[in-house]
Amino acid sequence: MNRKLSAITVAAIANLASTSPAIAADAAGVFGKGRAHFVLNAGSGNAFNENYVVLGVGASYYLVDGLSVGLSLESWSGADPGMTKITPSVQYVFLQVPQVKPYVGGFYRRAYIDSLPDINSVGGRAGVYVPAGRNVHIGIGAVYESYVDCNKSVYRSCSETYPEVSFSIAF
């Protein structure tokens, strides 16, 4: 009995060790090494006691299963002053959860604001990706952002927490 169990165990370990990279990537799915995601953001935002229309695009690339680096661009329009934000980021998706995929990440952001000094911020995010199709996910989460060298006489608040919703297509 012990020999049979040992033989089965050795065979299983040998099988796992010889698993091809393609099969391993399938286990990570759309969050696997070498996959690219394109994100569209649309919504509203509030700054300077004004309401804005926020439109954004972004892309990320998975360096290893679950770990990506990304870059996004947002345009804040419909109020004064207008803003453009550029955000490099890093994110980890927890692949162990079967139905939804929790994520955590960090970012640095540079905001270019019409007629005001540019401002930098750093922050973190957490949430879940919910599958909406074969290579499509909807992200639902929260973001904490802290502004570096913030001048409260110009900016009402030097940190904020807000919800985020994203639509992601993986290739």
VEXDREN-2710 file (C-alpha; in Angstrom, 1 decimal):
% VEXDREN-2710
k/r/px/py/pz
1/MET/0.0/0.0/0.0
2/ASN/2.8/2.5/0.9
3/ARG/4.7/1.6/-2.3
4/LYS/1.6/2.3/-4.4
5/LEU/0.9/5.6/-2.6
6/SER/4.6/6.6/-3.0
7/ALA/4.5/5.7/-6.7
8/ILE/1.3/7.8/-7.2
9/THR/2.9/10.7/-5.3
10/VAL/6.1/10.6/-7.3
11/ALA/4.1/10.4/-10.6
12/ALA/1.9/13.4/-9.5
13/ILE/5.0/15.5/-8.6
14/ALA/6.7/14.6/-11.9
15/ASN/3.6/15.6/-13.8
16/LEU/3.4/18.9/-12.0
17/ALA/7.1/19.6/-12.5
18/SER/6.7/18.9/-16.2
19/THR/3.7/21.1/-16.7
20/SER/4.2/23.3/-19.8
21/PRO/4.3/27.1/-19.4
22/ALA/1.2/27.3/-21.5
23/ILE/-0.8/25.2/-19.1
24/ALA/0.6/27.2/-16.1
25/ALA/-0.4/30.5/-17.8
26/ASP/-3.9/29.1/-18.3
27/ALA/-4.1/28.5/-14.5
28/ALA/-3.4/32.3/-14.0
29/GLY/-5.9/33.1/-16.9
30/VAL/-6.1/36.7/-18.0
31/PHE/-3.8/37.7/-15.1
32/GLY/-0.9/35.4/-16.3
33/LYS/2.6/36.4/-17.2
34/GLY/2.8/38.1/-20.6
35/ARG/-0.8/39.2/-20.7
36/ALA/-1.7/42.8/-21.5
37/HIS/-4.8/44.6/-20.2
38/PHE/-6.4/47.7/-21.6
39/VAL/-8.6/49.7/-19.3
40/LEU/-11.3/52.4/-20.0
41/ASN/-12.5/54.6/-17.1
42/ALA/-15.4/57.0/-17.2
43/GLY/-17.1/58.7/-14.4
44/SER/-17.3/61.9/-12.4
45/GLY/-15.0/63.6/-10.0
46/ASN/-15.0/66.5/-7.7
47/ALA/-12.1/69.0/-7.2
48/PHE/-11.9/72.7/-6.4
49/ASN/-15.6/72.7/-5.4
50/GLU/-16.4/71.7/-9.1
51/ASN/-17.8/68.6/-10.7
52/TYR/-15.9/67.1/-13.5
53/VAL/-16.4/64.5/-16.3
54/VAL/-13.5/62.0/-16.0
55/LEU/-12.4/60.0/-19.0
56/GLY/-9.3/57.7/-18.9
57/VAL/-7.4/55.0/-20.7
58/GLY/-4.7/52.8/-19.5
59/ALA/-2.6/49.7/-20.2
60/SER/-0.9/47.1/-18.0
61/TYR/1.4/44.2/-18.5
62/TYR/1.8/41.2/-16.3
63/LEU/5.5/40.6/-15.6
64/VAL/4.7/37.4/-13.6
65/ASP/1.4/35.6/-12.8
66/GLY/-0.7/38.1/-10.9
67/LEU/1.9/41.0/-10.9
68/SER/1.5/43.9/-13.4
69/VAL/2.9/47.3/-14.1
70/GLY/0.8/49.9/-15.8
71/LEU/0.4/53.4/-17.1
72/SER/-2.8/55.4/-17.4
73/LEU/-4.0/58.8/-18.5
74/GLU/-7.0/60.7/-17.3
75/SER/-8.7/63.9/-18.5
76/TRP/-10.8/65.9/-16.1
77/SER/-13.1/68.3/-18.1
78/GLY/-16.3/70.2/-17.8
79/ALA/-15.2/72.6/-15.1
80/ASP/-12.4/75.0/-14.4
81/PRO/-9.5/74.4/-14.0
82/GLY/-9.1/71.5/-16.4
83/MET/-6.7/68.6/-15.4
84/THR/-4.7/65.8/-17.0
85/LYS/-3.3/63.1/-14.8
86/ILE/-0.6/60.5/-15.7
87/THR/-0.3/57.5/-13.4
88/PRO/2.4/54.7/-13.4
89/SER/1.3/51.8/-11.2
90/VAL/2.0/48.4/-9.9
91/GLN/-0.7/45.8/-8.9
92/TYR/-1.0/42.3/-7.6
93/VAL/-4.1/40.1/-8.3
94/PHE/-4.7/37.2/-5.9
95/LEU/-5.2/34.2/-8.2
96/GLN/-6.1/31.8/-5.5
97/VAL/-9.7/33.0/-5.2
98/PRO/-11.9/31.1/-7.7
99/GLN/-14.9/33.4/-8.5
100/VAL/-13.7/36.9/-8.1
101/LYS/-10.1/38.1/-8.1
102/PRO/-9.1/40.5/-5.3
103/TYR/-6.3/43.0/-6.1
104/VAL/-4.1/45.5/-4.3
105/GLY/-1.8/48.0/-5.8
106/GLY/0.2/51.2/-5.5
107/PHE/0.7/54.2/-7.7
108/TYR/2.5/57.5/-8.3
109/ARG/0.5/60.3/-10.0
110/ARG/1.4/63.6/-11.7
111/ALA/-1.5/66.0/-12.1
112/TYR/-1.2/68.9/-14.6
113/ILE/-3.7/71.5/-13.6
114/ASP/-4.5/74.5/-15.8
115/SER/-3.4/77.8/-14.2
116/LEU/-2.1/76.1/-11.0
117/PRO/1.1/74.4/-10.1
118/ASP/1.3/70.7/-11.0
119/ILE/1.0/68.3/-8.0
120/ASN/2.2/64.8/-7.3
121/SER/0.5/62.1/-5.3
122/VAL/1.1/58.6/-4.1
123/GLY/-1.6/56.1/-3.2
124/GLY/-2.9/52.6/-2.9
125/ARG/-5.9/50.7/-4.1
126/ALA/-7.8/47.5/-3.3
127/GLY/-10.8/45.8/-4.7
128/VAL/-12.0/42.8/-6.8
129/TYR/-12.3/41.9/-10.4
130/VAL/-15.5/40.3/-11.4
131/PRO/-15.6/38.3/-14.7
132/ALA/-17.9/39.9/-17.3
133/GLY/-16.9/37.7/-20.3
134/ARG/-14.0/35.5/-21.5
135/ASN/-11.3/38.2/-21.4
136/VAL/-13.3/41.0/-19.8
137/HIS/-13.4/42.0/-16.2
138/ILE/-15.1/44.7/-14.2
139/GLY/-13.1/46.1/-11.3
140/ILE/-14.8/47.5/-8.2
141/GLY/-12.7/48.9/-5.4
142/ALA/-11.5/51.8/-3.3
143/VAL/-8.5/54.2/-3.7
144/TYR/-6.5/56.2/-1.1
145/GLU/-4.5/59.0/-2.5
146/SER/-2.1/61.4/-0.6
147/TYR/-0.8/64.6/-2.2
148/VAL/2.9/65.3/-1.9
149/ASP/3.9/68.9/-0.8
150/CYS/0.3/69.8/-0.6
151/ASN/-0.6/73.5/0.0
152/LYS/-3.9/73.6/1.9
153/SER/-4.4/77.2/0.9
154/VAL/-4.7/76.1/-2.8
155/TYR/-6.0/72.5/-2.3
156/ARG/-8.9/71.9/0.0
157/SER/-7.6/68.5/1.1
158/CYS/-4.2/66.8/1.0
159/SER/-5.6/63.3/0.9
160/GLU/-8.7/61.5/-0.2
161/THR/-10.4/58.1/-0.4
162/TYR/-12.8/57.3/-3.3
163/PRO/-14.4/54.4/-5.1
164/GLU/-13.2/53.2/-8.4
165/VAL/-14.9/51.1/-11.2
166/SER/-13.0/49.9/-14.2
167/PHE/-13.7/47.9/-17.4
168/SER/-10.7/45.8/-18.4
169/ILE/-10.1/43.8/-21.7
170/ALA/-7.2/41.3/-21.6
171/PHE/-5.1/40.2/-24.6
END
